Amino acid sequence: MSLGIRKVAVLALVAGVFLLANLWFVVNWLQDQGVVDVAQHVRAEYLTGTAITILIALLILLVRPGREQTWFRRCSVCDHVLVSRGRYCSDCGSKVG
C-alpha cells in the first residue's frame, strides 16, 4: 500500500470519526434543510412494494450482453454480412471479434 493511499485512508477514518461524533448535529442540520421530509415523501410516494418488486425483477433480468450465436454476423466497420467464421472481414479487411 502506497503512502498516498495510507494518507487518504487516515483522513477518511478521521472524517468518519468526526462525523459520528457529531451525528446528532448532522441529523438536526439535515432536518432543518428539509432533506428528511423529502426522503420520507419519496419513500412513501415512489418506493411502494410493487415498485421495489419491479426494480428487483429488472435487476435480476439484467444480464451482461454476450456475443450472439447466430450463423450470420456483420462487420462492425463496413456492415458487410460475414458468413464464415474468419477473423477478418472479406470486404474491408478489418479484424472481427
CYANA upper distance limits for C-alpha pairs under 8 A (distance plus 0.5 A):
  1 MET  CA      5 ILE  CA      7.05
  1 MET  CA      6 ARG  CA      7.42
  2 SER  CA      6 ARG  CA      6.89
  3 LEU  CA      7 LYS  CA      6.70
  4 GLY  CA      8 VAL  CA      6.79
  5 ILE  CA      9 ALA  CA      6.61
  6 ARG  CA     10 VAL  CA      6.66
  7 LYS  CA     11 LEU  CA      6.66
  8 VAL  CA     12 ALA  CA      6.55
  9 ALA  CA     13 LEU  CA      6.61
 10 VAL  CA     14 VAL  CA      6.65
 11 LEU  CA     15 ALA  CA      6.59
 12 ALA  CA     16 GLY  CA      6.52
 13 LEU  CA     17 VAL  CA      6.69
 14 VAL  CA     18 PHE  CA      6.58
 15 ALA  CA     19 LEU  CA      6.53
 16 GLY  CA     20 LEU  CA      6.62
 17 VAL  CA     21 ALA  CA      6.56
 18 PHE  CA     22 ASN  CA      6.83
 19 LEU  CA     23 LEU  CA      6.30
 19 LEU  CA     26 VAL  CA      8.22
 22 ASN  CA     26 VAL  CA      6.78
 23 LEU  CA     27 VAL  CA      6.60
 24 TRP  CA     28 ASN  CA      6.70
 25 PHE  CA     29 TRP  CA      6.63
 26 VAL  CA     30 LEU  CA      6.67
 27 VAL  CA     31 GLN  CA      6.69
 28 ASN  CA     32 ASP  CA      6.69
 29 TRP  CA     33 GLN  CA      6.74
 30 LEU  CA     34 GLY  CA      6.81
 30 LEU  CA     35 VAL  CA      5.98
 30 LEU  CA     36 VAL  CA      6.95
 31 GLN  CA     35 VAL  CA      6.56
 31 GLN  CA     36 VAL  CA      5.97
 31 GLN  CA     37 ASP  CA      7.88
 34 GLY  CA     38 VAL  CA      6.83
 35 VAL  CA     39 ALA  CA      6.64
 36 VAL  CA     40 GLN  CA      6.68
 37 ASP  CA     41 HIS  CA      6.69
 38 VAL  CA     42 VAL  CA      6.65
 39 ALA  CA     43 ARG  CA      6.58
 40 GLN  CA     44 ALA  CA      6.58
 41 HIS  CA     45 GLU  CA      6.38
 42 VAL  CA     46 TYR  CA      5.96
 42 VAL  CA     47 LEU  CA      7.37
 43 ARG  CA     47 LEU  CA      5.35
 43 ARG  CA     48 THR  CA      7.87
 44 ALA  CA     48 THR  CA      7.30
 46 TYR  CA     51 ALA  CA      7.68
 47 LEU  CA     51 ALA  CA      6.29
 47 LEU  CA     52 ILE  CA      6.68
 48 THR  CA     52 ILE  CA      6.79
 49 GLY  CA     53 THR  CA      6.61
 50 THR  CA     54 ILE  CA      6.67
 51 ALA  CA     55 LEU  CA      6.66
 52 ILE  CA     56 ILE  CA      6.67
 53 THR  CA     57 ALA  CA      6.65
 54 ILE  CA     58 LEU  CA      6.61
 55 LEU  CA     59 LEU  CA      6.66
 56 ILE  CA     60 ILE  CA      6.69
 57 ALA  CA     61 LEU  CA      6.64
 58 LEU  CA     62 LEU  CA      6.45
 71 TRP  CA     83 VAL  CA      7.44
 72 PHE  CA     81 VAL  CA      7.15
 72 PHE  CA     82 LEU  CA      6.41
 72 PHE  CA     83 VAL  CA      5.78
 72 PHE  CA     84 SER  CA      8.46
 73 ARG  CA     81 VAL  CA      6.36
 73 ARG  CA     82 LEU  CA      5.56
 73 ARG  CA     83 VAL  CA      7.20
 74 ARG  CA     79 ASP  CA      5.77
 74 ARG  CA     80 HIS  CA      5.93
 74 ARG  CA     81 VAL  CA      5.09
 74 ARG  CA     82 LEU  CA      5.97
 75 CYS  CA     79 ASP  CA      5.12
 75 CYS  CA     80 HIS  CA      5.75
 75 CYS  CA     81 VAL  CA      7.08
 75 CYS  CA     82 LEU  CA      7.24
 75 CYS  CA     89 CYS  CA      6.94
 75 CYS  CA     94 SER  CA      8.49
 75 CYS  CA     96 VAL  CA      6.99
 76 SER  CA     96 VAL  CA      7.91
 77 VAL  CA     92 CYS  CA      8.39
 77 VAL  CA     94 SER  CA      7.64
 78 CYS  CA     91 ASP  CA      8.34
 78 CYS  CA     92 CYS  CA      7.26
 80 HIS  CA     89 CYS  CA      8.23
 80 HIS  CA     91 ASP  CA      7.32
 82 LEU  CA     89 CYS  CA      7.43
 82 LEU  CA     90 SER  CA      8.26
 86 GLY  CA     96 VAL  CA      8.33
 87 ARG  CA     95 LYS  CA      6.36
 87 ARG  CA     96 VAL  CA      5.81
 87 ARG  CA     97 GLY  CA      7.43
 88 TYR  CA     93 GLY  CA      6.07
 88 TYR  CA     94 SER  CA      6.01
 88 TYR  CA     95 LYS  CA      4.93
 88 TYR  CA     96 VAL  CA      5.79
 89 CYS  CA     93 GLY  CA      5.22
 89 CYS  CA     94 SER  CA      5.92
 89 CYS  CA     95 LYS  CA      6.88
 89 CYS  CA     96 VAL  CA      6.91
